[in-house]
């Protein structure tokens, strides 16, 4: 078999993957240093605010995982990092919901951006699950109360057998391994989709021309 | 003298049961209602406030 039969068609599946990745994400698209004019609005800031809060959540969660509950419940610095974890989650959820409102009212699935919308929506649902399991693993009376309240509802819908909210070990693994992995992968996919399709333009007024970039994206 | 008061006390007394609002089957704490109100306010402000002009816009 000839190795250089055609320019750009060599390298087996590795080469094919590289070519499709470079085609979908050329460097200036992957890391753009300019954005369209319509992005100069505060409502476009909430996506990156959500991402910033998410990084603080991951960082403080990592510290809590390393030091353990005896530390975060008893030491001053442990309380501080525990509080940073809680409040960064509060900001993460608040920014994400405002981002969701903004994107919903500008119909951000326009211009073949449906996968961007879906990855964001599923990441939101995954984040709710991650926050819920986080409440369950605080190791205090609050988490006991929440788990015993939640178990009846989850048993009623038939998932209590394999998602047992009173099983601390299982909930801890969901909170620090499975759900962060799912949410993290979805966030990366979501950002890649934004890079691939571009930031959604505002909806044109009736009779007004489309904003530059929208037609190309359609 | 109240020695138990921290240097920076919360503006609202948080020692005690929370306050809840009820509409039929819907139950909502006042604290959560305040958070939702603040989020709606931030959303409206994000729509109406002018964004500082950036140098690198197409």
HADDOCK unambig.tbl for C-alpha pairs under 7 A between the chains (distance, minus, plus):
assign (segid A and resid 34 and name CA) (segid B and resid 56 and name CA) 5.44 0.50 0.50
assign (segid A and resid 34 and name CA) (segid B and resid 57 and name CA) 5.65 0.50 0.50
assign (segid A and resid 34 and name CA) (segid B and resid 58 and name CA) 6.63 0.50 0.50
assign (segid A and resid 35 and name CA) (segid B and resid 57 and name CA) 5.61 0.50 0.50
assign (segid A and resid 35 and name CA) (segid B and resid 58 and name CA) 6.23 0.50 0.50
assign (segid A and resid 36 and name CA) (segid B and resid 57 and name CA) 5.88 0.50 0.50
assign (segid A and resid 36 and name CA) (segid B and resid 58 and name CA) 5.07 0.50 0.50
assign (segid A and resid 37 and name CA) (segid B and resid 57 and name CA) 5.40 0.50 0.50
assign (segid A and resid 37 and name CA) (segid B and resid 58 and name CA) 5.69 0.50 0.50
assign (segid A and resid 40 and name CA) (segid B and resid 51 and name CA) 6.02 0.50 0.50
assign (segid A and resid 41 and name CA) (segid B and resid 51 and name CA) 5.22 0.50 0.50
assign (segid A and resid 42 and name CA) (segid B and resid 46 and name CA) 4.74 0.50 0.50
assign (segid A and resid 42 and name CA) (segid B and resid 47 and name CA) 6.70 0.50 0.50
assign (segid A and resid 42 and name CA) (segid B and resid 51 and name CA) 6.00 0.50 0.50
assign (segid A and resid 43 and name CA) (segid B and resid 46 and name CA) 5.05 0.50 0.50
assign (segid A and resid 43 and name CA) (segid B and resid 47 and name CA) 6.05 0.50 0.50
assign (segid A and resid 94 and name CA) (segid B and resid 39 and name CA) 6.82 0.50 0.50
assign (segid A and resid 98 and name CA) (segid B and resid 39 and name CA) 6.94 0.50 0.50
assign (segid A and resid 98 and name CA) (segid B and resid 43 and name CA) 6.10 0.50 0.50
